[in-house]
Amino acid sequence: MANMKTAISIEKSIFEQMNALAKKSKISRSRLFAIAAREFIQRNKNIDLLKSLNAAYEDLPEIEPIVAKMRSTHYKIVDNQW
């Protein structure tokens, strides 16, 4: 995979924290920023997927009333069996 060089501007405190974490993790700052960017991208893909799933299922009936009715029916069936 090809690497690209870039310059970014970030708050000094974030830079210092990333620098300390890179040293602690024994990886380069560049590697740490790449990992952070990859995780941020994946998190946003997951959020987009969740939104798509929610949109696909939004027209389904509410589950709670159905579950409550099932519990009531189930209780009547098994009452006094134990």
N, C-alpha and C positions, 0 to 999 in steps of 0.2 A: 504494500500500500504506500502510495506516495505521500510525503509530508509537505505541508505548506507552512511557510513562515508568515507570521502576522504580528502586528503590534496592537496592543489593547491598552486602554486606560481604565484603571480600577482604583477604588479608594485605597489609601495607604494601609488602613487596618486590615482590609481583605488580603492585600498583597502580603503583608507580614504574616497573617495566619496561614496563607497558602504556602509561603516559604518555609515556615516552621513545620507544617504538616509534611511537606515534601522531604525535608531533612529527616524528620522522624520516621517517615515511611521508606527512606533511602531510595527515593526516585527523583527524577528531575522535575523542576517546576513545570516544564513543558508537558511532561507525561501526566502530572497531576491535573493540569488544566484540561488536557485532552480527556482524561477520565471523567472529570466533573462535567465537561460539555456533553460527553456521550450519555452519562446518567441523566442529565437534564433533558436531552432529546428523547430518551426512552420514556422518561416520566411524562412528557407531553404527549407522546404517542399513546401511552396508556390512558391518559385523560381523554384524548380524542376517541379512543376505542370505547371507553366507558360512556361517553356522551352518545356515541352511535348506538350502543346497546340500549341505553335508556330511551332513546328516540324510537328504536325499533319496537320496544315493548310498552310504550306509553299508552297505547290504545287498549291494552289488556285490562280486565276488571281488577279492582283492588283485591289483594290476596287475603288481607286480614278478615273481612267478613266471611269469606269462604272457609278459611281455617277455623274460625270461631264456630261456624255451623257444623263443620266436620267434627270438631271436638265434642260438641254437644251430642251429636248423633252417636259418636263412638262411645261416649260415656253411658248413654242409654243402653247400648248394645252389651257392654261389658259390666255394667253395674251389678253388683252382688255375685259376680262370677269368681272372685278371688276369695 
